[in-house]
Amino acid sequence: MPSKPPSKAKLRQVLEAELARLRGALEAADGLRDKVNLTEEEEALFAQIKAQAERLEREVKEAMADH
């Protein structure tokens, strides 16, 4: 008997869980960043990664809201 394909609700649940993990990792990194001496290049890279993650989170939430 073929298995039932995952539902949209399950996909949403997985995406929300992964976004929460990403958000938690960024918050943890942000807290540690204040305790370490980063070079300007490292600070810029961190800011770039954080901005990309925030953009990804917004895009995923918008896509989920559209459907």
C-alpha positions in Angstrom: 0.0 0.0 0.0 1.6 3.3 -1.0 2.2 5.8 1.7 0.2 9.0 1.9 2.1 12.1 0.7 2.9 14.7 3.4 0.3 17.3 3.9 0.8 21.1 3.5 0.2 21.3 7.2 3.2 19.0 7.8 5.3 21.0 5.4 4.3 24.2 7.3 5.2 22.6 10.6 8.6 21.5 9.4 9.4 25.0 7.9 8.3 26.8 11.1 10.5 24.5 13.2 13.5 25.1 10.9 12.9 28.8 11.0 12.8 28.7 14.8 16.1 26.8 14.8 17.6 29.4 12.5 16.3 32.2 14.6 17.7 30.6 17.7 21.1 30.0 16.1 21.3 33.7 15.0 20.3 34.9 18.5 22.9 32.7 20.1 25.6 33.9 17.6 24.6 37.5 18.2 25.0 37.0 21.9 28.5 35.5 21.4 29.5 38.1 18.9 29.4 40.7 21.6 31.9 38.7 23.6 34.5 38.2 20.9 36.7 40.6 19.0 35.7 40.2 15.4 37.5 41.9 12.5 35.6 44.3 10.4 35.5 41.6 7.7 34.0 39.1 10.1 31.5 41.7 11.4 30.4 42.4 7.8 30.1 38.7 7.0 28.0 38.1 10.2 25.7 41.1 9.2 25.4 39.7 5.7 24.4 36.2 7.0 22.0 37.7 9.5 20.3 39.8 6.8 20.0 36.8 4.5 18.5 34.7 7.2 16.0 37.4 8.1 15.1 37.8 4.4 14.6 34.0 4.1 12.4 34.0 7.1 10.2 36.8 5.7 10.0 35.1 2.3 9.0 31.8 3.8 6.4 33.4 6.0 4.9 35.3 3.1 4.8 32.2 0.9 3.1 30.2 3.7 0.6 33.0 4.2 -0.2 33.1 0.4 -1.2 29.4 0.4 
